[in-house]
Amino acid sequence: MNRLNKIAIIGGGITGMAAAYYAKQAGAHVTLYEASNRIGGKIKTVYRDGFVLECGPDGYMARKPTLTELITELGLDDDLVRSMTGTSYIYVRQQLRQMPDGSVMGIPTKFWPMVKTDLFTWRGKLRAGMDLVLPRVYTGTDISLDKFFRTRLGSEVVDAMIEPLLSGIYNGTLDDMSIESTFPQFITIEQKTRSLILGMKALTPPVQAGVKPRESGKFLSLRQGLGVLIEALRPSIDRLYTETKVASVRSHEVTLANGMTESFDGIILATSPDMLGPILGLPEAETLSELKRTSSITVLAAFDEKDVAALDGTGYVIAKAEGNALTACSWMHKKWPHMAPENKALLRVYIGSAFVPDLLTQSDDAIAEFALRELRKIQHVGTPIFTKVERHIDTMPQYEVGHKQYVRAFEEQLSTLDGVEACGAILHGVGLPDCVDSAKQAVSRVMARQAASV
Ligand SMILES: Cc1cc2nc3c(=O)[nH]c(=O)nc-3n(C[C@H](O)[C@H](O)[C@H](O)COP(=O)(O)OP(=O)(O)OC[C@H]3O[C@@H](n4cnc5c(N)ncnc54)[C@H](O)[C@@H]3O)c2cc1C
């Protein structure tokens, strides 16, 4: 074994597993430490009665290429499936209402559907139209998504459409979320066209007469679930230690919670954000660990299809003002037909962070009952065949205003620590492709630093 290529990876989620793959490809001998008893981190696929149950992420954005490239390199590209689309709904004013045709990420781009929709009052519609004449809101300093959208489009469009759609992606609230770190594309659009409505419209390809709109969606997944990806990455690891918590990392040195120490040529941190501070002992890492994270509980419920209200589409989001404990409901069997056997339905509901603390001490059965009660306020469902509850406690990093500065300060500090790199959802994006991207870059930095030091 080439002594120069001894690499340690801390954390066995998608970030750590991808880092293991890229390090192995670069010729390294890879050791991976994982604190829990399984690899995969937030990715967890379970099979039951012919259903493919995703307990964490269920797919990823197709337009971000790195993960698809990785899947292709692993020879899994034949198993890629694309999400289905259909009518999008929002539960607002105690009713499921269709999103106006032409809305992109909650931003209206078509005139007549916006005029005809019953989602907003006339006042709200006119206020949204002011976007066409208002000056730019972003002036070079980070602001919250809430401030940006409320100023451009007014409160009605934000509360009924944008907030439920965008906040769900980060399980956060728009007034916390940094525009620079979460959706910088809106800054680019505003800089270019000033009006968001005109900018989003320009980005939407025109529908040609007689051509059916695409039925396939923007997300990709794997036919047998994302757990398959984790298993395909496993052979990249030469030494895998599960139930092995890393206590600290210093230059070229890993110390385990049991006190054992080992030296490596390169170390890549891919843990959850809360551990960066304790492991590195750097003030900038402590800052990242202390940044806000949110919790959610997801409940998967399997049904006979006849027991679920039949609607076209793949699910809906729920406006906050409705006071429902759920933030969204995905009709997984429609979004991802491979996830349910024929004539069966699979629903996944998300319980919002405000309701999580009260539920934490309750049993899975009690949580599932609660979720079904909330769900039945919105749509008809019968008795489920089974339910599966998953608690995601403190797991979702919130990219608050100023996030980029914290990350920059951390990365500058870390670059002074020889042989140590970090990657993962706290840094440059929470999506699976972002995590894989950051793993790939961390590996190339570690390899470049090693090569330079030889
Ligand atoms: C409910 C939910 C749904 C989501 N849905 C999607 C989706 O559909 N699409 C999408 O793109 N993204 C989605 N995301 C986001 C995405 O899943 C995560 O950002 C991503 O999986 C994070 O991967 P990671 O490897 O960085 O972290 P993790 O998966 O959290 O892995 C970190 C690992 O480090 C280990 N660890 C921690 N401390 C130590 C230590 N001291 N020593 C050793 N090991 C340690 C942990 O046990 C864990 O296994 C979702 C997130 C959640 C919570």
The ligand as an SDF file (V2000), in Angstrom:
LIG
                    3D

 53 58  0  0  0  0  0  0  0  0999 V2000
  -36.5600   13.9750    5.9520 C   0  0  0  0  0  0  0  0  0  0  0  0
  -35.5480   14.4460    4.9480 C   0  0  0  0  0  0  0  0  0  0  0  0
  -35.8500   14.3760    3.6010 C   0  0  0  0  0  0  0  0  0  0  0  0
  -34.9290   14.8050    2.6630 C   0  0  0  0  0  0  0  0  0  0  0  0
  -35.2460   14.6990    1.3460 N   0  0  0  0  0  0  0  0  0  0  0  0
  -34.3310   15.0090    0.4180 C   0  0  0  0  0  0  0  0  0  0  0  0
  -34.5900   14.7310   -0.9530 C   0  0  0  0  0  0  0  0  0  0  0  0
  -35.6400   14.1820   -1.3120 O   0  0  0  0  0  0  0  0  0  0  0  0
  -33.6340   15.0620   -1.8560 N   0  0  0  0  0  0  0  0  0  0  0  0
  -32.4370   15.6200   -1.4950 C   0  0  0  0  0  0  0  0  0  0  0  0
  -31.6090   15.8980   -2.3730 O   0  0  0  0  0  0  0  0  0  0  0  0
  -32.1500   15.8630   -0.1840 N   0  0  0  0  0  0  0  0  0  0  0  0
  -33.0580   15.5590    0.7680 C   0  0  0  0  0  0  0  0  0  0  0  0
  -32.7710   15.7640    2.0920 N   0  0  0  0  0  0  0  0  0  0  0  0
  -31.4440   16.2910    2.4660 C   0  0  0  0  0  0  0  0  0  0  0  0
  -30.3740   15.1940    2.3810 C   0  0  0  0  0  0  0  0  0  0  0  0
  -30.9570   13.9530    2.6950 O   0  0  0  0  0  0  0  0  0  0  0  0
  -29.2360   15.4510    3.3590 C   0  0  0  0  0  0  0  0  0  0  0  0
  -28.7620   16.7760    3.2380 O   0  0  0  0  0  0  0  0  0  0  0  0
  -28.0770   14.4790    3.1050 C   0  0  0  0  0  0  0  0  0  0  0  0
  -28.5450   13.1470    3.1200 O   0  0  0  0  0  0  0  0  0  0  0  0
  -27.0010   14.6850    4.1430 C   0  0  0  0  0  0  0  0  0  0  0  0
  -26.0130   13.7030    3.9680 O   0  0  0  0  0  0  0  0  0  0  0  0
  -24.6850   13.7180    4.8380 P   0  0  0  0  0  0  0  0  0  0  0  0
  -23.9050   12.5110    4.4820 O   0  0  0  0  0  0  0  0  0  0  0  0
  -23.9910   15.0260    4.7000 O   0  0  0  0  0  0  0  0  0  0  0  0
  -25.1840   13.6660    6.3540 O   0  0  0  0  0  0  0  0  0  0  0  0
  -25.8390   12.4440    7.1300 P   0  0  0  0  0  0  0  0  0  0  0  0
  -26.6770   11.6370    6.2430 O   0  0  0  0  0  0  0  0  0  0  0  0
  -26.4520   13.0510    8.3340 O   0  0  0  0  0  0  0  0  0  0  0  0
  -24.5970   11.5530    7.5520 O   0  0  0  0  0  0  0  0  0  0  0  0
  -23.6840   11.9480    8.5530 C   0  0  0  0  0  0  0  0  0  0  0  0
  -23.1770   10.6840    9.2020 C   0  0  0  0  0  0  0  0  0  0  0  0
  -22.1300   11.0270   10.1140 O   0  0  0  0  0  0  0  0  0  0  0  0
  -22.2500   10.1800   11.2380 C   0  0  0  0  0  0  0  0  0  0  0  0
  -21.5400   10.8050   12.3710 N   0  0  0  0  0  0  0  0  0  0  0  0
  -21.9190   11.9100   13.0730 C   0  0  0  0  0  0  0  0  0  0  0  0
  -21.0190   12.1680   14.0380 N   0  0  0  0  0  0  0  0  0  0  0  0
  -20.0390   11.2210   13.9330 C   0  0  0  0  0  0  0  0  0  0  0  0
  -18.8380   10.9660   14.6600 C   0  0  0  0  0  0  0  0  0  0  0  0
  -18.4580   11.7430   15.6860 N   0  0  0  0  0  0  0  0  0  0  0  0
  -18.0770    9.9060   14.2900 N   0  0  0  0  0  0  0  0  0  0  0  0
  -18.4460    9.1020   13.2530 C   0  0  0  0  0  0  0  0  0  0  0  0
  -19.5940    9.3030   12.5420 N   0  0  0  0  0  0  0  0  0  0  0  0
  -20.3640   10.3540   12.8780 C   0  0  0  0  0  0  0  0  0  0  0  0
  -23.7510   10.0780   11.4540 C   0  0  0  0  0  0  0  0  0  0  0  0
  -24.0900    8.9550   12.2410 O   0  0  0  0  0  0  0  0  0  0  0  0
  -24.2530    9.9670   10.0170 C   0  0  0  0  0  0  0  0  0  0  0  0
  -24.3580    8.6340    9.5890 O   0  0  0  0  0  0  0  0  0  0  0  0
  -33.6710   15.3390    3.0720 C   0  0  0  0  0  0  0  0  0  0  0  0
  -33.3680   15.4180    4.4310 C   0  0  0  0  0  0  0  0  0  0  0  0
  -34.2810   14.9690    5.3680 C   0  0  0  0  0  0  0  0  0  0  0  0
  -33.9300   15.0250    6.8330 C   0  0  0  0  0  0  0  0  0  0  0  0
  1  2  1  0
  2  3  1  0
  2 52  2  0
  3  4  2  0
  4  5  1  0
  4 50  1  0
  5  6  2  0
  6  7  1  0
  6 13  1  0
  7  8  2  0
  7  9  1  0
  9 10  1  0
 10 11  2  0
 10 12  1  0
 12 13  2  0
 13 14  1  0
 14 15  1  0
 14 50  1  0
 15 16  1  0
 16 17  1  0
 16 18  1  0
 18 19  1  0
 18 20  1  0
 20 21  1  0
 20 22  1  0
 22 23  1  0
 23 24  1  0
 24 25  2  0
 24 26  1  0
 24 27  1  0
 27 28  1  0
 28 29  2  0
 28 30  1  0
 28 31  1  0
 31 32  1  0
 32 33  1  0
 33 34  1  0
 33 48  1  0
 34 35  1  0
 35 36  1  0
 35 46  1  0
 36 37  1  0
 36 45  1  0
 37 38  2  0
 38 39  1  0
 39 40  1  0
 39 45  2  0
 40 41  1  0
 40 42  2  0
 42 43  1  0
 43 44  2  0
 44 45  1  0
 46 47  1  0
 46 48  1  0
 48 49  1  0
 50 51  2  0
 51 52  1  0
 52 53  1  0
M  END
$$$$
